[in-house]
Amino acid sequence: MVIVKSIDIEDFRGVRRLKEPLELGKFNILLGRNCIGKSSILQALFLVNLPCDEVQLPL
């Protein structure tokens, strides 16, 4: 299992670019208004652990 300590997202789904890399701990909460990119961050974290040939992004 991969333990991600930080993630920097650019041009992924609804996220243009993060202001700074997102630092992650043992327990993390994503809060924000609708359509701000919370689900996109979760999808990016899910893709980190997949081999490149298995990646199929949902539309």
PDBQT receptor file of N, H, CA, C and O in Angstrom, charges set to zero:
ATOM      1  N   MET A   1       0.839  -1.178   0.000  1.00  0.00    +0.000 N 
ATOM      2  CA  MET A   1       0.000   0.000   0.000  1.00  0.00    +0.000 C 
ATOM      3  C   MET A   1       0.888   1.246   0.000  1.00  0.00    +0.000 C 
ATOM      4  O   MET A   1       1.893   1.307   0.708  1.00  0.00    +0.000 OA
ATOM      5  N   VAL A   2       0.509   2.215  -0.788  1.00  0.00    +0.000 N 
ATOM      6  H   VAL A   2      -0.307   2.166  -1.364  1.00  0.00    +0.000 HD
ATOM      7  CA  VAL A   2       1.243   3.472  -0.885  1.00  0.00    +0.000 C 
ATOM      8  C   VAL A   2       0.684   4.453   0.144  1.00  0.00    +0.000 C 
ATOM      9  O   VAL A   2      -0.530   4.630   0.247  1.00  0.00    +0.000 OA
ATOM     10  N   ILE A   3       1.568   5.082   0.898  1.00  0.00    +0.000 N 
ATOM     11  H   ILE A   3       2.554   4.938   0.814  1.00  0.00    +0.000 HD
ATOM     12  CA  ILE A   3       1.157   6.133   1.827  1.00  0.00    +0.000 C 
ATOM     13  C   ILE A   3       1.560   7.467   1.222  1.00  0.00    +0.000 C 
ATOM     14  O   ILE A   3       2.745   7.762   1.064  1.00  0.00    +0.000 OA
ATOM     15  N   VAL A   4       0.572   8.253   0.893  1.00  0.00    +0.000 N 
ATOM     16  H   VAL A   4      -0.391   8.013   1.021  1.00  0.00    +0.000 HD
ATOM     17  CA  VAL A   4       0.802   9.552   0.262  1.00  0.00    +0.000 C 
ATOM     18  C   VAL A   4       0.892  10.607   1.357  1.00  0.00    +0.000 C 
ATOM     19  O   VAL A   4      -0.024  10.753   2.166  1.00  0.00    +0.000 OA
ATOM     20  N   LYS A   5       1.990  11.334   1.377  1.00  0.00    +0.000 N 
ATOM     21  H   LYS A   5       2.735  11.215   0.720  1.00  0.00    +0.000 HD
ATOM     22  CA  LYS A   5       2.178  12.378   2.393  1.00  0.00    +0.000 C 
ATOM     23  C   LYS A   5       1.797  13.756   1.878  1.00  0.00    +0.000 C 
ATOM     24  O   LYS A   5       1.421  14.633   2.656  1.00  0.00    +0.000 OA
ATOM     25  N   SER A   6       1.896  13.948   0.558  1.00  0.00    +0.000 N 
ATOM     26  H   SER A   6       2.202  13.236  -0.073  1.00  0.00    +0.000 HD
ATOM     27  CA  SER A   6       1.457  15.208  -0.041  1.00  0.00    +0.000 C 
ATOM     28  C   SER A   6       1.098  14.957  -1.499  1.00  0.00    +0.000 C 
ATOM     29  O   SER A   6       1.568  13.997  -2.110  1.00  0.00    +0.000 OA
ATOM     30  N   ILE A   7       0.264  15.828  -2.044  1.00  0.00    +0.000 N 
ATOM     31  H   ILE A   7      -0.117  16.608  -1.547  1.00  0.00    +0.000 HD
ATOM     32  CA  ILE A   7      -0.144  15.704  -3.439  1.00  0.00    +0.000 C 
ATOM     33  C   ILE A   7      -0.254  17.101  -4.034  1.00  0.00    +0.000 C 
ATOM     34  O   ILE A   7      -0.753  18.025  -3.393  1.00  0.00    +0.000 OA
ATOM     35  N   ASP A   8       0.212  17.238  -5.251  1.00  0.00    +0.000 N 
ATOM     36  H   ASP A   8       0.617  16.487  -5.772  1.00  0.00    +0.000 HD
ATOM     37  CA  ASP A   8       0.120  18.501  -5.980  1.00  0.00    +0.000 C 
ATOM     38  C   ASP A   8      -0.627  18.200  -7.273  1.00  0.00    +0.000 C 
ATOM     39  O   ASP A   8      -0.167  17.394  -8.080  1.00  0.00    +0.000 OA
ATOM     40  N   ILE A   9      -1.760  18.832  -7.473  1.00  0.00    +0.000 N 
ATOM     41  H   ILE A   9      -2.135  19.487  -6.817  1.00  0.00    +0.000 HD
ATOM     42  CA  ILE A   9      -2.624  18.546  -8.615  1.00  0.00    +0.000 C 
ATOM     43  C   ILE A   9      -2.643  19.734  -9.553  1.00  0.00    +0.000 C 
ATOM     44  O   ILE A   9      -2.750  20.884  -9.127  1.00  0.00    +0.000 OA
ATOM     45  N   GLU A  10      -2.536  19.432 -10.851  1.00  0.00    +0.000 N 
ATOM     46  H   GLU A  10      -2.449  18.497 -11.197  1.00  0.00    +0.000 HD
ATOM     47  CA  GLU A  10      -2.588  20.483 -11.870  1.00  0.00    +0.000 C 
ATOM     48  C   GLU A  10      -3.343  19.946 -13.079  1.00  0.00    +0.000 C 
ATOM     49  O   GLU A  10      -3.032  18.864 -13.577  1.00  0.00    +0.000 OA
ATOM     50  N   ASP A  11      -4.333  20.696 -13.553  1.00  0.00    +0.000 N 
ATOM     51  H   ASP A  11      -4.586  21.575 -13.148  1.00  0.00    +0.000 HD
ATOM     52  CA  ASP A  11      -5.139  20.349 -14.732  1.00  0.00    +0.000 C 
ATOM     53  C   ASP A  11      -5.720  18.946 -14.654  1.00  0.00    +0.000 C 
ATOM     54  O   ASP A  11      -5.561  18.153 -15.582  1.00  0.00    +0.000 OA
ATOM     55  N   PHE A  12      -6.387  18.641 -13.562  1.00  0.00    +0.000 N 
ATOM     56  H   PHE A  12      -6.517  19.286 -12.808  1.00  0.00    +0.000 HD
ATOM     57  CA  PHE A  12      -7.044  17.355 -13.391  1.00  0.00    +0.000 C 
ATOM     58  C   PHE A  12      -8.507  17.593 -13.069  1.00  0.00    +0.000 C 
ATOM     59  O   PHE A  12      -8.837  18.170 -12.033  1.00  0.00    +0.000 OA
ATOM     60  N   ARG A  13      -9.383  17.147 -13.960  1.00  0.00    +0.000 N 
ATOM     61  H   ARG A  13      -9.115  16.678 -14.801  1.00  0.00    +0.000 HD
ATOM     62  CA  ARG A  13     -10.823  17.304 -13.815  1.00  0.00    +0.000 C 
ATOM     63  C   ARG A  13     -11.172  18.751 -13.467  1.00  0.00    +0.000 C 
ATOM     64  O   ARG A  13     -10.889  19.642 -14.267  1.00  0.00    +0.000 OA
ATOM     65  N   GLY A  14     -11.768  19.019 -12.320  1.00  0.00    +0.000 N 
ATOM     66  H   GLY A  14     -11.998  18.295 -11.670  1.00  0.00    +0.000 HD
ATOM     67  CA  GLY A  14     -12.181  20.371 -11.972  1.00  0.00    +0.000 C 
ATOM     68  C   GLY A  14     -11.104  21.207 -11.303  1.00  0.00    +0.000 C 
ATOM     69  O   GLY A  14     -11.339  22.373 -10.987  1.00  0.00    +0.000 OA
ATOM     70  N   VAL A  15      -9.937  20.638 -11.083  1.00  0.00    +0.000 N 
ATOM     71  H   VAL A  15      -9.746  19.690 -11.339  1.00  0.00    +0.000 HD
ATOM     72  CA  VAL A  15      -8.866  21.345 -10.367  1.00  0.00    +0.000 C 
ATOM     73  C   VAL A  15      -7.872  21.898 -11.385  1.00  0.00    +0.000 C 
ATOM     74  O   VAL A  15      -7.189  21.135 -12.068  1.00  0.00    +0.000 OA
ATOM     75  N   ARG A  16      -7.794  23.212 -11.485  1.00  0.00    +0.000 N 
ATOM     76  H   ARG A  16      -8.349  23.832 -10.930  1.00  0.00    +0.000 HD
ATOM     77  CA  ARG A  16      -6.810  23.817 -12.393  1.00  0.00    +0.000 C 
ATOM     78  C   ARG A  16      -5.410  23.683 -11.822  1.00  0.00    +0.000 C 
ATOM     79  O   ARG A  16      -4.498  23.176 -12.476  1.00  0.00    +0.000 OA
ATOM     80  N   ARG A  17      -5.258  24.147 -10.590  1.00  0.00    +0.000 N 
ATOM     81  H   ARG A  17      -5.999  24.559 -10.059  1.00  0.00    +0.000 HD
ATOM     82  CA  ARG A  17      -3.961  24.064  -9.909  1.00  0.00    +0.000 C 
ATOM     83  C   ARG A  17      -4.170  24.372  -8.439  1.00  0.00    +0.000 C 
ATOM     84  O   ARG A  17      -4.927  25.279  -8.091  1.00  0.00    +0.000 OA
ATOM     85  N   LEU A  18      -3.506  23.625  -7.581  1.00  0.00    +0.000 N 
ATOM     86  H   LEU A  18      -2.891  22.889  -7.864  1.00  0.00    +0.000 HD
ATOM     87  CA  LEU A  18      -3.559  23.925  -6.158  1.00  0.00    +0.000 C 
ATOM     88  C   LEU A  18      -2.615  25.086  -5.862  1.00  0.00    +0.000 C 
ATOM     89  O   LEU A  18      -1.575  25.220  -6.508  1.00  0.00    +0.000 OA
ATOM     90  N   LYS A  19      -2.967  25.918  -4.896  1.00  0.00    +0.000 N 
ATOM     91  H   LYS A  19      -3.811  25.809  -4.371  1.00  0.00    +0.000 HD
ATOM     92  CA  LYS A  19      -2.098  27.029  -4.515  1.00  0.00    +0.000 C 
ATOM     93  C   LYS A  19      -0.770  26.513  -3.988  1.00  0.00    +0.000 C 
ATOM     94  O   LYS A  19       0.282  27.095  -4.251  1.00  0.00    +0.000 OA
ATOM     95  N   GLU A  20      -0.828  25.423  -3.247  1.00  0.00    +0.000 N 
ATOM     96  H   GLU A  20      -1.683  24.950  -3.034  1.00  0.00    +0.000 HD
ATOM     97  CA  GLU A  20       0.374  24.772  -2.712  1.00  0.00    +0.000 C 
ATOM     98  C   GLU A  20       0.062  23.286  -2.576  1.00  0.00    +0.000 C 
ATOM     99  O   GLU A  20      -1.109  22.913  -2.509  1.00  0.00    +0.000 OA
ATOM    100  N   PRO A  21       1.075  22.435  -2.535  1.00  0.00    +0.000 N 
ATOM    101  CA  PRO A  21       0.807  21.005  -2.378  1.00  0.00    +0.000 C 
ATOM    102  C   PRO A  21      -0.027  20.730  -1.121  1.00  0.00    +0.000 C 
ATOM    103  O   PRO A  21       0.159  21.361  -0.081  1.00  0.00    +0.000 OA
ATOM    104  N   LEU A  22      -0.932  19.791  -1.246  1.00  0.00    +0.000 N 
ATOM    105  H   LEU A  22      -1.084  19.279  -2.091  1.00  0.00    +0.000 HD
ATOM    106  CA  LEU A  22      -1.806  19.417  -0.135  1.00  0.00    +0.000 C 
ATOM    107  C   LEU A  22      -1.070  18.426   0.751  1.00  0.00    +0.000 C 
ATOM    108  O   LEU A  22      -0.769  17.312   0.322  1.00  0.00    +0.000 OA
ATOM    109  N   GLU A  23      -0.779  18.823   1.984  1.00  0.00    +0.000 N 
ATOM    110  H   GLU A  23      -1.023  19.728   2.333  1.00  0.00    +0.000 HD
ATOM    111  CA  GLU A  23      -0.079  17.974   2.937  1.00  0.00    +0.000 C 
ATOM    112  C   GLU A  23      -1.100  17.081   3.635  1.00  0.00    +0.000 C 
ATOM    113  O   GLU A  23      -2.117  17.565   4.131  1.00  0.00    +0.000 OA
ATOM    114  N   LEU A  24      -0.829  15.785   3.672  1.00  0.00    +0.000 N 
ATOM    115  H   LEU A  24      -0.002  15.392   3.269  1.00  0.00    +0.000 HD
ATOM    116  CA  LEU A  24      -1.763  14.830   4.245  1.00  0.00    +0.000 C 
ATOM    117  C   LEU A  24      -1.199  14.209   5.513  1.00  0.00    +0.000 C 
ATOM    118  O   LEU A  24       0.010  14.009   5.634  1.00  0.00    +0.000 OA
ATOM    119  N   GLY A  25      -2.073  13.910   6.443  1.00  0.00    +0.000 N 
ATOM    120  H   GLY A  25      -3.055  14.073   6.345  1.00  0.00    +0.000 HD
ATOM    121  CA  GLY A  25      -1.689  13.252   7.684  1.00  0.00    +0.000 C 
ATOM    122  C   GLY A  25      -2.378  11.906   7.798  1.00  0.00    +0.000 C 
ATOM    123  O   GLY A  25      -2.829  11.348   6.797  1.00  0.00    +0.000 OA
ATOM    124  N   LYS A  26      -2.461  11.383   9.008  1.00  0.00    +0.000 N 
ATOM    125  H   LYS A  26      -2.095  11.835   9.820  1.00  0.00    +0.000 HD
ATOM    126  CA  LYS A  26      -3.120  10.096   9.220  1.00  0.00    +0.000 C 
ATOM    127  C   LYS A  26      -4.625  10.205   9.026  1.00  0.00    +0.000 C 
ATOM    128  O   LYS A  26      -5.261   9.244   8.594  1.00  0.00    +0.000 OA
ATOM    129  N   PHE A  27      -5.196  11.343   9.334  1.00  0.00    +0.000 N 
ATOM    130  H   PHE A  27      -4.680  12.124   9.685  1.00  0.00    +0.000 HD
ATOM    131  CA  PHE A  27      -6.635  11.568   9.224  1.00  0.00    +0.000 C 
ATOM    132  C   PHE A  27      -6.845  12.918   8.563  1.00  0.00    +0.000 C 
ATOM    133  O   PHE A  27      -6.303  13.922   9.025  1.00  0.00    +0.000 OA
ATOM    134  N   ASN A  28      -7.632  12.961   7.477  1.00  0.00    +0.000 N 
ATOM    135  H   ASN A  28      -8.072  12.146   7.101  1.00  0.00    +0.000 HD
ATOM    136  CA  ASN A  28      -7.829  14.191   6.716  1.00  0.00    +0.000 C 
ATOM    137  C   ASN A  28      -9.313  14.411   6.451  1.00  0.00    +0.000 C 
ATOM    138  O   ASN A  28     -10.065  13.458   6.241  1.00  0.00    +0.000 OA
ATOM    139  N   ILE A  29      -9.723  15.667   6.462  1.00  0.00    +0.000 N 
ATOM    140  H   ILE A  29      -9.113  16.441   6.632  1.00  0.00    +0.000 HD
ATOM    141  CA  ILE A  29     -11.101  16.044   6.174  1.00  0.00    +0.000 C 
ATOM    142  C   ILE A  29     -11.073  17.086   5.054  1.00  0.00    +0.000 C 
ATOM    143  O   ILE A  29     -10.325  18.061   5.115  1.00  0.00    +0.000 OA
ATOM    144  N   LEU A  30     -11.893  16.863   4.043  1.00  0.00    +0.000 N 
ATOM    145  H   LEU A  30     -12.501  16.071   3.994  1.00  0.00    +0.000 HD
ATOM    146  CA  LEU A  30     -12.031  17.832   2.958  1.00  0.00    +0.000 C 
ATOM    147  C   LEU A  30     -13.340  18.592   3.155  1.00  0.00    +0.000 C 
ATOM    148  O   LEU A  30     -14.422  18.006   3.116  1.00  0.00    +0.000 OA
ATOM    149  N   LEU A  31     -13.230  19.880   3.364  1.00  0.00    +0.000 N 
ATOM    150  H   LEU A  31     -12.351  20.356   3.396  1.00  0.00    +0.000 HD
ATOM    151  CA  LEU A  31     -14.399  20.735   3.546  1.00  0.00    +0.000 C 
ATOM    152  C   LEU A  31     -14.409  21.803   2.474  1.00  0.00    +0.000 C 
ATOM    153  O   LEU A  31     -13.356  22.298   2.073  1.00  0.00    +0.000 OA
ATOM    154  N   GLY A  32     -15.591  22.159   2.008  1.00  0.00    +0.000 N 
ATOM    155  H   GLY A  32     -16.447  21.757   2.334  1.00  0.00    +0.000 HD
ATOM    156  CA  GLY A  32     -15.699  23.233   1.036  1.00  0.00    +0.000 C 
ATOM    157  C   GLY A  32     -17.077  23.249   0.411  1.00  0.00    +0.000 C 
ATOM    158  O   GLY A  32     -17.842  22.293   0.533  1.00  0.00    +0.000 OA
ATOM    159  N   ARG A  33     -17.378  24.328  -0.248  1.00  0.00    +0.000 N 
ATOM    160  H   ARG A  33     -16.756  25.105  -0.347  1.00  0.00    +0.000 HD
ATOM    161  CA  ARG A  33     -18.686  24.458  -0.896  1.00  0.00    +0.000 C 
ATOM    162  C   ARG A  33     -18.765  23.521  -2.107  1.00  0.00    +0.000 C 
ATOM    163  O   ARG A  33     -17.776  22.896  -2.489  1.00  0.00    +0.000 OA
ATOM    164  N   ASN A  34     -19.929  23.441  -2.685  1.00  0.00    +0.000 N 
ATOM    165  H   ASN A  34     -20.732  23.949  -2.375  1.00  0.00    +0.000 HD
ATOM    166  CA  ASN A  34     -20.154  22.572  -3.839  1.00  0.00    +0.000 C 
ATOM    167  C   ASN A  34     -19.291  22.987  -5.028  1.00  0.00    +0.000 C 
ATOM    168  O   ASN A  34     -18.994  24.167  -5.212  1.00  0.00    +0.000 OA
ATOM    169  N   CYS A  35     -18.899  22.015  -5.821  1.00  0.00    +0.000 N 
ATOM    170  H   CYS A  35     -19.140  21.056  -5.672  1.00  0.00    +0.000 HD
ATOM    171  CA  CYS A  35     -18.160  22.227  -7.081  1.00  0.00    +0.000 C 
ATOM    172  C   CYS A  35     -16.819  22.923  -6.879  1.00  0.00    +0.000 C 
ATOM    173  O   CYS A  35     -16.430  23.754  -7.701  1.00  0.00    +0.000 OA
ATOM    174  N   ILE A  36     -16.109  22.605  -5.810  1.00  0.00    +0.000 N 
ATOM    175  H   ILE A  36     -16.425  21.930  -5.142  1.00  0.00    +0.000 HD
ATOM    176  CA  ILE A  36     -14.821  23.234  -5.561  1.00  0.00    +0.000 C 
ATOM    177  C   ILE A  36     -13.647  22.290  -5.815  1.00  0.00    +0.000 C 
ATOM    178  O   ILE A  36     -12.498  22.728  -5.866  1.00  0.00    +0.000 OA
ATOM    179  N   GLY A  37     -13.942  20.959  -5.979  1.00  0.00    +0.000 N 
ATOM    180  H   GLY A  37     -14.875  20.603  -5.938  1.00  0.00    +0.000 HD
ATOM    181  CA  GLY A  37     -12.885  20.017  -6.319  1.00  0.00    +0.000 C 
ATOM    182  C   GLY A  37     -12.584  18.953  -5.284  1.00  0.00    +0.000 C 
ATOM    183  O   GLY A  37     -11.576  18.255  -5.397  1.00  0.00    +0.000 OA
ATOM    184  N   LYS A  38     -13.433  18.813  -4.281  1.00  0.00    +0.000 N 
ATOM    185  H   LYS A  38     -14.251  19.379  -4.190  1.00  0.00    +0.000 HD
ATOM    186  CA  LYS A  38     -13.195  17.800  -3.241  1.00  0.00    +0.000 C 
ATOM    187  C   LYS A  38     -13.172  16.393  -3.832  1.00  0.00    +0.000 C 
ATOM    188  O   LYS A  38     -12.276  15.607  -3.525  1.00  0.00    +0.000 OA
ATOM    189  N   SER A  39     -14.140  16.074  -4.670  1.00  0.00    +0.000 N 
ATOM    190  H   SER A  39     -14.868  16.712  -4.919  1.00  0.00    +0.000 HD
ATOM    191  CA  SER A  39     -14.201  14.745  -5.290  1.00  0.00    +0.000 C 
ATOM    192  C   SER A  39     -13.036  14.532  -6.248  1.00  0.00    +0.000 C 
ATOM    193  O   SER A  39     -12.539  13.412  -6.366  1.00  0.00    +0.000 OA
ATOM    194  N   SER A  40     -12.598  15.564  -6.923  1.00  0.00    +0.000 N 
ATOM    195  H   SER A  40     -13.002  16.474  -6.827  1.00  0.00    +0.000 HD
ATOM    196  CA  SER A  40     -11.450  15.455  -7.827  1.00  0.00    +0.000 C 
ATOM    197  C   SER A  40     -10.178  15.112  -7.058  1.00  0.00    +0.000 C 
ATOM    198  O   SER A  40      -9.358  14.327  -7.535  1.00  0.00    +0.000 OA
ATOM    199  N   ILE A  41     -10.011  15.684  -5.888  1.00  0.00    +0.000 N 
ATOM    200  H   ILE A  41     -10.677  16.321  -5.500  1.00  0.00    +0.000 HD
ATOM    201  CA  ILE A  41      -8.849  15.360  -5.056  1.00  0.00    +0.000 C 
ATOM    202  C   ILE A  41      -8.896  13.895  -4.635  1.00  0.00    +0.000 C 
ATOM    203  O   ILE A  41      -7.872  13.212  -4.660  1.00  0.00    +0.000 OA
ATOM    204  N   LEU A  42     -10.072  13.406  -4.250  1.00  0.00    +0.000 N 
ATOM    205  H   LEU A  42     -10.904  13.961  -4.229  1.00  0.00    +0.000 HD
ATOM    206  CA  LEU A  42     -10.211  12.002  -3.873  1.00  0.00    +0.000 C 
ATOM    207  C   LEU A  42      -9.935  11.073  -5.056  1.00  0.00    +0.000 C 
ATOM    208  O   LEU A  42      -9.313  10.025  -4.882  1.00  0.00    +0.000 OA
ATOM    209  N   GLN A  43     -10.388  11.443  -6.253  1.00  0.00    +0.000 N 
ATOM    210  H   GLN A  43     -10.893  12.294  -6.394  1.00  0.00    +0.000 HD
ATOM    211  CA  GLN A  43     -10.121  10.626  -7.439  1.00  0.00    +0.000 C 
ATOM    212  C   GLN A  43      -8.630  10.618  -7.768  1.00  0.00    +0.000 C 
ATOM    213  O   GLN A  43      -8.096   9.581  -8.162  1.00  0.00    +0.000 OA
ATOM    214  N   ALA A  44      -7.960  11.736  -7.616  1.00  0.00    +0.000 N 
ATOM    215  H   ALA A  44      -8.394  12.578  -7.296  1.00  0.00    +0.000 HD
ATOM    216  CA  ALA A  44      -6.516  11.789  -7.860  1.00  0.00    +0.000 C 
ATOM    217  C   ALA A  44      -5.769  10.891  -6.874  1.00  0.00    +0.000 C 
ATOM    218  O   ALA A  44      -4.827  10.197  -7.258  1.00  0.00    +0.000 OA
ATOM    219  N   LEU A  45      -6.180  10.901  -5.620  1.00  0.00    +0.000 N 
ATOM    220  H   LEU A  45      -6.945  11.464  -5.308  1.00  0.00    +0.000 HD
ATOM    221  CA  LEU A  45      -5.553  10.026  -4.620  1.00  0.00    +0.000 C 
ATOM    222  C   LEU A  45      -5.794   8.555  -4.943  1.00  0.00    +0.000 C 
ATOM    223  O   LEU A  45      -4.910   7.726  -4.728  1.00  0.00    +0.000 OA
ATOM    224  N   PHE A  46      -6.971   8.221  -5.451  1.00  0.00    +0.000 N 
ATOM    225  H   PHE A  46      -7.689   8.894  -5.625  1.00  0.00    +0.000 HD
ATOM    226  CA  PHE A  46      -7.272   6.849  -5.843  1.00  0.00    +0.000 C 
ATOM    227  C   PHE A  46      -6.364   6.409  -6.989  1.00  0.00    +0.000 C 
ATOM    228  O   PHE A  46      -5.893   5.272  -7.005  1.00  0.00    +0.000 OA
ATOM    229  N   LEU A  47      -6.116   7.305  -7.949  1.00  0.00    +0.000 N 
ATOM    230  H   LEU A  47      -6.498   8.228  -7.936  1.00  0.00    +0.000 HD
ATOM    231  CA  LEU A  47      -5.312   6.961  -9.124  1.00  0.00    +0.000 C 
ATOM    232  C   LEU A  47      -3.832   6.785  -8.808  1.00  0.00    +0.000 C 
ATOM    233  O   LEU A  47      -3.117   6.145  -9.579  1.00  0.00    +0.000 OA
ATOM    234  N   VAL A  48      -3.360   7.332  -7.705  1.00  0.00    +0.000 N 
ATOM    235  H   VAL A  48      -3.941   7.852  -7.080  1.00  0.00    +0.000 HD
ATOM    236  CA  VAL A  48      -1.948   7.217  -7.336  1.00  0.00    +0.000 C 
ATOM    237  C   VAL A  48      -1.537   5.755  -7.203  1.00  0.00    +0.000 C 
ATOM    238  O   VAL A  48      -0.408   5.401  -7.542  1.00  0.00    +0.000 OA
ATOM    239  N   ASN A  49      -2.424   4.911  -6.721  1.00  0.00    +0.000 N 
ATOM    240  H   ASN A  49      -3.342   5.199  -6.445  1.00  0.00    +0.000 HD
ATOM    241  CA  ASN A  49      -2.092   3.525  -6.422  1.00  0.00    +0.000 C 
ATOM    242  C   ASN A  49      -2.336   2.569  -7.598  1.00  0.00    +0.000 C 
ATOM    243  O   ASN A  49      -2.078   1.372  -7.469  1.00  0.00    +0.000 OA
ATOM    244  N   LEU A  50      -2.823   3.067  -8.736  1.00  0.00    +0.000 N 
ATOM    245  H   LEU A  50      -3.033   4.039  -8.841  1.00  0.00    +0.000 HD
ATOM    246  CA  LEU A  50      -3.110   2.206  -9.884  1.00  0.00    +0.000 C 
ATOM    247  C   LEU A  50      -1.953   2.191 -10.875  1.00  0.00    +0.000 C 
ATOM    248  O   LEU A  50      -1.321   3.225 -11.095  1.00  0.00    +0.000 OA
ATOM    249  N   PRO A  51      -1.661   1.035 -11.479  1.00  0.00    +0.000 N 
ATOM    250  CA  PRO A  51      -0.678   1.007 -12.568  1.00  0.00    +0.000 C 
ATOM    251  C   PRO A  51      -1.197   1.827 -13.754  1.00  0.00    +0.000 C 
ATOM    252  O   PRO A  51      -2.409   1.920 -13.953  1.00  0.00    +0.000 OA
ATOM    253  N   CYS A  52      -0.318   2.408 -14.524  1.00  0.00    +0.000 N 
ATOM    254  H   CYS A  52       0.666   2.332 -14.363  1.00  0.00    +0.000 HD
ATOM    255  CA  CYS A  52      -0.708   3.303 -15.624  1.00  0.00    +0.000 C 
ATOM    256  C   CYS A  52      -1.589   2.626 -16.665  1.00  0.00    +0.000 C 
ATOM    257  O   CYS A  52      -2.454   3.285 -17.241  1.00  0.00    +0.000 OA
ATOM    258  N   ASP A  53      -1.404   1.335 -16.928  1.00  0.00    +0.000 N 
ATOM    259  H   ASP A  53      -0.701   0.799 -16.460  1.00  0.00    +0.000 HD
ATOM    260  CA  ASP A  53      -2.192   0.683 -17.964  1.00  0.00    +0.000 C 
ATOM    261  C   ASP A  53      -3.621   0.376 -17.518  1.00  0.00    +0.000 C 
ATOM    262  O   ASP A  53      -4.441  -0.012 -18.351  1.00  0.00    +0.000 OA
ATOM    263  N   GLU A  54      -3.949   0.537 -16.235  1.00  0.00    +0.000 N 
ATOM    264  H   GLU A  54      -3.284   0.853 -15.558  1.00  0.00    +0.000 HD
ATOM    265  CA  GLU A  54      -5.298   0.277 -15.745  1.00  0.00    +0.000 C 
ATOM    266  C   GLU A  54      -6.112   1.542 -15.556  1.00  0.00    +0.000 C 
ATOM    267  O   GLU A  54      -7.277   1.460 -15.166  1.00  0.00    +0.000 OA
ATOM    268  N   VAL A  55      -5.544   2.700 -15.817  1.00  0.00    +0.000 N 
ATOM    269  H   VAL A  55      -4.597   2.766 -16.133  1.00  0.00    +0.000 HD
ATOM    270  CA  VAL A  55      -6.220   3.968 -15.527  1.00  0.00    +0.000 C 
ATOM    271  C   VAL A  55      -7.265   4.259 -16.606  1.00  0.00    +0.000 C 
ATOM    272  O   VAL A  55      -6.946   4.358 -17.791  1.00  0.00    +0.000 OA
ATOM    273  N   GLN A  56      -8.522   4.395 -16.165  1.00  0.00    +0.000 N 
ATOM    274  H   GLN A  56      -8.781   4.315 -15.203  1.00  0.00    +0.000 HD
ATOM    275  CA  GLN A  56      -9.615   4.823 -17.019  1.00  0.00    +0.000 C 
ATOM    276  C   GLN A  56     -10.420   5.830 -16.214  1.00  0.00    +0.000 C 
ATOM    277  O   GLN A  56     -11.090   5.463 -15.249  1.00  0.00    +0.000 OA
ATOM    278  N   LEU A  57     -10.359   7.082 -16.601  1.00  0.00    +0.000 N 
ATOM    279  H   LEU A  57      -9.815   7.380 -17.385  1.00  0.00    +0.000 HD
ATOM    280  CA  LEU A  57     -11.037   8.133 -15.856  1.00  0.00    +0.000 C 
ATOM    281  C   LEU A  57     -12.528   8.146 -16.193  1.00  0.00    +0.000 C 
ATOM    282  O   LEU A  57     -12.895   8.066 -17.365  1.00  0.00    +0.000 OA
ATOM    283  N   PRO A  58     -13.388   8.244 -15.180  1.00  0.00    +0.000 N 
ATOM    284  CA  PRO A  58     -14.819   8.388 -15.464  1.00  0.00    +0.000 C 
ATOM    285  C   PRO A  58     -15.097   9.771 -16.022  1.00  0.00    +0.000 C 
ATOM    286  O   PRO A  58     -14.452  10.743 -15.631  1.00  0.00    +0.000 OA
ATOM    287  N   LEU A  59     -16.040   9.863 -16.920  1.00  0.00    +0.000 N 
ATOM    288  H   LEU A  59     -16.564   9.073 -17.238  1.00  0.00    +0.000 HD
ATOM    289  CA  LEU A  59     -16.388  11.165 -17.515  1.00  0.00    +0.000 C 
ATOM    290  C   LEU A  59     -17.351  11.917 -16.667  1.00  0.00    +0.000 C 
ATOM    291  O   LEU A  59     -17.747  13.028 -17.020  1.00  0.00    +0.000 OA
TER     292      LEU A  59
